[in-house]
Amino acid sequence: MPLLKTIFSDTLHLFYPHICTGCGSDLLEQSNLLCLRCVTNLPETNFAQHANNPIEKIFWGRISLAAAHSEFYFSKESLIQQLIHQLKYKGNTTIGFYLGELMGKTLLSSNRFNNIAALIPLPLYPDKERKRGYNQAAIICDGMSAVMNVPVIKNNVLRQRYTDTQTKKHRIERWENVAGSFIIKDETKLKGKHLLLVDDVITTGATLEACGSMIAAIEGVKLSIATLAHTTK
């Protein structure tokens, strides 16, 4: 019987190979998304363990945070850029959920993100979300929620204004581009809670600052921020 199962599994793999999302190798278990080599090569930052880390320094003098973290370093043509590209533009929500799980595990192992009451995905402009079919930050939050056992609050913090891409803008231009873009539908759902605002990639932090400032202004709110990746460019 075990031999028959092995033959069946090998035959199935021949016609329907299960390949690594990162490198395309088929040397991985059916339930895995990344091969061992790609998992090992993920550029972890370990920021969650350290106060005054580079992500927290981004927001110094701009917004009061309990803690901040980015799970991976982001660089052009890297594995993490490829994975995030698949999440945002290729409809691969499975990899987004998986990466969210990894970040959730990291935050659980840190004593700097205790007592998180809820996760808030950075909202997309509604037309953009409809076109994409989902908000990638919400997918990341879903993966984190599965590990951290905290709820995701969606459709309460809203993006009310379309903004141009931030990619080629300088820091001041980025802030001007997103200022006034966010509204909160029901502040009572957030009042008095430690909230974690989540996005995929952080560069200057202008968008997270614009959104986070409104959340942090709610009575009794303690705000933290987490992103999948951090780029200095």
C-alpha positions as CSV (number, residue, x, y, z in Angstrom):
1,M,0.0,0.0,0.0
2,P,2.7,2.6,0.8
3,L,4.4,1.7,-2.5
4,L,1.2,2.4,-4.4
5,K,0.8,5.7,-2.6
6,T,4.4,6.6,-3.6
7,I,3.8,5.6,-7.2
8,F,0.6,7.6,-7.3
9,S,2.2,10.7,-5.7
10,D,5.2,10.5,-8.1
11,T,2.9,10.2,-11.1
12,L,0.7,13.1,-10.0
13,H,3.8,15.2,-9.5
14,L,5.0,14.4,-13.0
15,F,1.9,15.8,-14.6
16,Y,1.0,18.4,-12.0
17,P,4.4,19.5,-10.5
18,H,4.3,21.5,-7.3
19,I,7.0,24.1,-7.7
20,C,8.6,26.7,-5.4
21,T,7.0,30.1,-5.7
22,G,10.4,31.7,-5.4
23,C,12.8,29.8,-7.7
24,G,10.6,27.4,-9.6
25,S,12.3,24.3,-8.1
26,D,10.1,21.2,-7.7
27,L,12.1,20.0,-4.7
28,L,9.6,20.7,-2.0
29,E,6.7,19.1,-0.1
30,Q,3.3,19.5,-1.6
31,S,2.1,21.7,1.3
32,N,5.0,24.1,1.1
33,L,5.2,27.3,-1.0
34,L,8.9,27.9,-0.9
35,C,11.8,25.4,-1.0
36,L,14.2,25.2,1.8
37,R,16.8,27.2,-0.1
38,C,14.4,30.1,-0.7
39,V,13.2,30.1,2.9
40,T,16.8,30.2,4.1
41,N,17.5,33.1,1.8
42,L,14.7,35.3,2.9
43,P,16.4,38.5,4.1
44,E,15.0,38.8,7.6
45,T,15.7,42.1,9.5
46,N,15.1,41.0,13.1
47,F,13.9,44.6,13.8
48,A,11.0,43.3,16.0
49,Q,13.5,42.5,18.7
50,H,15.0,45.9,19.0
51,A,13.8,49.3,20.1
52,N,14.9,52.3,18.0
53,N,15.3,50.1,15.0
54,P,15.4,51.7,11.5
55,I,11.7,51.5,11.0
56,E,10.9,53.3,14.2
57,K,13.5,56.0,13.4
58,I,11.6,56.7,10.2
59,F,8.7,58.0,12.3
60,W,10.7,59.9,14.9
61,G,9.2,63.4,15.3
62,R,6.4,62.5,12.9
63,I,4.1,60.2,14.8
64,S,4.1,58.5,18.2
65,L,4.4,54.7,17.9
66,A,4.6,51.9,20.5
67,A,6.7,49.9,18.1
68,A,7.5,49.3,14.4
69,H,8.8,46.5,12.4
70,S,9.6,45.3,8.8
71,E,10.0,41.6,8.3
72,F,12.4,41.6,5.3
73,Y,14.9,43.9,3.5
74,F,13.7,44.8,0.0
75,S,16.0,45.3,-2.9
76,K,15.5,45.2,-6.7
77,E,15.5,41.8,-8.4
78,S,15.5,40.1,-5.0
79,L,13.5,37.1,-3.9
80,I,11.3,39.2,-1.7
81,Q,10.6,41.7,-4.5
82,Q,9.5,38.8,-6.7
83,L,7.2,37.4,-4.0
84,I,5.6,40.8,-3.3
85,H,5.2,41.4,-7.0
86,Q,3.3,38.1,-7.3
87,L,1.1,39.2,-4.4
88,K,0.3,42.7,-5.8
89,Y,0.1,42.1,-9.5
90,K,-0.2,38.4,-10.3
91,G,-3.1,37.5,-8.0
92,N,-1.0,35.2,-5.8
93,T,-2.8,35.8,-2.5
94,T,-1.6,32.5,-1.1
95,I,2.0,33.8,-0.9
96,G,0.7,37.0,0.8
97,F,-1.1,34.9,3.4
98,Y,2.1,32.8,3.9
99,L,4.3,35.8,4.3
100,G,1.8,37.3,6.8
101,E,2.1,34.1,8.8
102,L,5.8,34.4,8.9
103,M,5.6,38.0,10.2
104,G,2.9,37.1,12.7
105,K,5.3,34.4,14.2
106,T,8.1,37.0,14.4
107,L,5.9,39.5,16.3
108,L,4.7,36.7,18.7
109,S,8.3,35.9,19.5
110,S,9.0,39.6,20.4
111,N,7.8,41.1,23.7
112,R,7.5,44.5,22.0
113,F,4.2,43.8,20.3
114,N,2.3,42.5,23.2
115,N,-1.5,43.0,23.6
116,I,-2.2,43.9,20.0
117,A,-6.0,44.2,20.0
118,A,-6.5,44.3,16.2
119,L,-4.8,44.5,12.9
120,I,-5.6,47.3,10.4
121,P,-4.6,46.9,6.8
122,L,-3.6,50.1,5.1
123,P,-6.6,50.7,2.8
124,L,-6.4,51.0,-1.0
125,Y,-8.5,53.5,-3.0
126,P,-11.8,51.6,-3.7
127,D,-11.4,51.7,-7.5
128,K,-7.9,50.3,-7.3
129,E,-9.0,47.6,-4.9
130,R,-11.9,46.6,-7.3
131,K,-9.5,46.4,-10.2
132,R,-7.0,44.3,-8.3
133,G,-9.7,42.2,-6.7
134,Y,-8.3,42.5,-3.1
135,N,-6.1,44.7,-0.9
136,Q,-2.7,43.1,-0.5
137,A,-2.3,44.5,3.0
138,A,-5.5,42.8,4.0
139,I,-4.2,39.5,2.7
140,I,-1.1,39.9,4.8
141,C,-3.2,40.7,7.8
142,D,-5.2,37.6,7.3
143,G,-2.1,35.5,7.5
144,M,-0.9,37.4,10.6
145,S,-4.3,37.0,12.2
146,A,-4.2,33.2,11.8
147,V,-1.0,33.1,13.8
148,M,-1.5,35.9,16.3
149,N,-5.2,35.1,17.0
150,V,-6.2,38.7,16.8
151,P,-9.0,40.2,14.6
152,V,-8.5,42.2,11.4
153,I,-10.6,45.4,11.2
154,K,-11.4,46.0,7.6
155,N,-13.5,48.8,5.9
156,N,-13.4,51.1,8.9
157,V,-10.3,53.1,8.0
158,L,-10.9,54.2,4.4
159,R,-9.0,55.8,1.6
160,Q,-11.2,58.6,0.2
161,R,-9.0,60.1,-2.4
162,Y,-7.0,58.6,-5.3
163,T,-3.3,59.2,-5.1
164,D,-0.6,58.9,-7.8
165,T,2.1,56.3,-7.4
166,Q,4.7,57.2,-4.8
167,T,7.6,55.4,-6.5
168,K,9.4,58.4,-8.1
169,K,8.4,61.0,-5.6
170,H,10.7,62.6,-3.0
171,R,9.7,62.5,0.7
172,I,7.9,65.9,0.8
173,E,6.1,65.1,-2.4
174,R,5.0,61.8,-1.0
175,W,3.5,63.4,2.0
176,E,1.7,66.1,0.0
177,N,0.4,63.3,-2.3
178,V,-1.3,61.4,0.5
179,A,-2.2,64.2,2.9
180,G,-6.0,64.1,3.6
181,S,-6.4,60.8,1.8
182,F,-7.8,58.8,4.8
183,I,-11.0,58.9,6.9
184,I,-12.2,56.8,9.8
185,K,-15.8,55.6,9.5
186,D,-16.4,54.7,13.2
187,E,-13.8,55.7,15.8
188,T,-15.6,53.9,18.6
189,K,-14.4,50.6,17.1
190,L,-10.8,51.7,17.6
191,K,-11.0,53.7,20.8
192,G,-8.7,52.6,23.6
193,K,-7.0,49.8,21.7
194,H,-3.5,48.9,20.8
195,L,-3.7,48.7,17.0
196,L,-1.2,47.4,14.4
197,L,-1.3,49.2,11.1
198,V,0.0,46.9,8.3
199,D,1.3,47.4,4.8
200,D,3.4,45.6,2.3
201,V,6.5,47.8,1.7
202,I,7.7,51.0,3.5
203,T,10.1,53.5,2.0
204,T,9.8,57.0,3.5
205,G,6.7,56.1,5.5
206,A,4.6,59.0,4.2
207,T,1.5,57.0,3.5
208,L,1.7,55.1,6.8
209,E,2.2,58.4,8.6
210,A,-0.8,60.0,6.9
211,C,-3.0,57.1,7.8
212,G,-1.5,56.3,11.2
213,S,-1.7,59.9,12.4
214,M,-5.5,59.8,12.1
215,I,-5.7,56.5,14.0
216,A,-3.3,57.6,16.7
217,A,-5.4,60.7,17.3
218,I,-8.3,58.6,18.5
219,E,-8.8,58.6,22.3
220,G,-6.8,56.0,24.1
221,V,-5.3,54.4,21.0
222,K,-1.7,53.0,21.1
223,L,-0.4,52.5,17.6
224,S,2.3,50.2,16.2
225,I,3.2,49.6,12.5
226,A,4.4,46.5,10.6
227,T,5.3,46.0,7.0
228,L,6.5,43.0,5.1
229,A,9.5,44.7,3.6
230,H,11.7,47.8,4.0
231,T,13.4,49.7,1.2
232,T,15.7,52.7,1.6
233,K,15.0,53.8,-2.0
